[in-house]
């Protein structure tokens, strides 16, 4: 029963929703309460993945390290 409802929501939204959005649609439209972790487990089990590209976490880590590489313009003398 659970997977049919999840699959119905997933396909009606053109496969562009994730677990948290499916949870909100279930609560608001179908008055069904389900944990988002259970929804994620079922999505992974039945190979339902959103078509939206995920952000690359390594890009953020590379940008975080760039701050120390910039040379100081004021050349402080300590």
N, C-alpha and C positions, 0 to 999 in steps of 0.2 A: 504494500500500500504506500509506504513512504517513498520508494523509488519512483513509482508511477507519478506521484504528485511533483516530485523534484524534476523528473524528466519532462513533464508537461510544462512546467514553468520555464525550464531551461530552453526548451525548443520554441516556446511562444515568444521568448525574448531574443530569438535568433542567435542563441549560443554566445551571448555577450555579457552574461552575468556570472558573478561568482557566488560563493557560499553565503556571504553576508547579505547580498541583495536578494538571493532566493529566500533566505530566512525572513527578511522584511516583507516580501510579497506573500509568503505563506501566512504570516501573522496578520497582515492587513486585509488581504483578499479572501483567504480561505479559513481564517480563524484557527489555524493549526499551529501548535507550538512545538518546535523541535530545536535542539541544540545545534549551533553552527558547526561544532566539531563532528557531529554525526553526519551533517550534510556534506562536509568536506570528505569524510570517509567514504560515503556512498558515491560521491562524484568521482573519486579516484578509483573505486572498485569497478565502476561501470564505464570508465574511460571517458568521462565527460569533462572536457577542458574548455575554458573560455578562449575565444578567438583573439582577444586583446593581448598584445605583447606585454610581457612583464618587464619592469624596470631592471636594469643591470646593476646589482649592488656594488660591483667592483669599480664602476665609474664614479660612484660617490666616494668610495675609499680613496681613489686616486686623486680626486679633487681636494679631499681633506688634507692630504699630505703636501699639496702645492704651496700652502701658506708659508711653510718654513724655508722653502727654496728661494723665495724672493729676496734679493739683496736689499739691505737697508740703505736708504738714500741719505740719511742724516749722519751716519757713521759716528755713533756715540762713543765717547772715550770714558771708560770706567776706571 
